[in-house]
Amino acid sequence: TQPGVLAGVNIVISAGPTREPLDPVRYITNRSSGKMGYALAAAALSSGANVTLVSGPVSLPVPAGAKLIPVETALQMYDAVITHSRTADIYIGAAAVADYRPQQLAERKIKKGDDTSNIPLAKNPDIITAVANLQPKPLVVGFAAETDDLENYAKHKLQSKNLDLIAANWVGQTEGGFESDRNALQVFWPGGQQILPMTDKNTLAAQLLKLIAEKLHEKNPV
Ligand code: PMT
């Protein structure tokens, strides 16, 4: 991205995993390291944007200039993302939100002898769909993490979640996806697509942001 291309634009980015507690010592989570979302935050800052980074627990340095809102659970991420997206021009959902949480939080550590063969789960709200329903609606960019049939699942999510753009990546492969420093994306929007080949996440973030800036300028021509 060129410096200044997103000058004064308010961007909310979610990054990292969420943590859904079971008892005071255990939680359900996923493999997201936050690298993709943090790389997007850094790229957005270099192009002049105001960046709010809503982050699940990760061990990465916060890009200088970003406003960090640390969260743990999907419900906390939902509240923070909705609050900040009301005044955002762009929302990018790079976080790997847990789709389910344990229905109950045990006050004490669950013991081995307890009947824990079943953990009743409750469905978490879909954060990005809620952002796409805000009025006014920011430009909404989703990710899709897939282990198979990437194009079909991504296109379905683009439509069903009412997104403006979706960046799909393979996970569970030898290269790219979760935790890796590298990634590749297949980007889809209504009526178009582009492949961003395997590279480091910082380069990839700048390439994706360039596409996002184009979409924003199509949406709000000067
Ligand atoms: O963090 P890294 O280790 O660098 O890995 C990067 C990544 C693989 C996590 C990232 O590139 C990525 O794909 N993030 C989205 C992961 C994901 O949860 O995808 P999904 O296909 O399950 O969800 C689709 C979209 O809906 C995503 O934008 C997600 O943020 C959003 N979602 C999902 C569930 C939910 N309850 N609320 C949501 O907003």
Residues whose N, C-alpha, C, O or C-beta is under 5 A from the ligand:
A	BS01	PMT	G16 R31 S32 S33 G34 K35 M36 G93 A94 A95 A96 V97 A98 D99 N124 P125 D126 I127 I128 G142 F143 A144 A145 N169 G177 F178 E179 S180
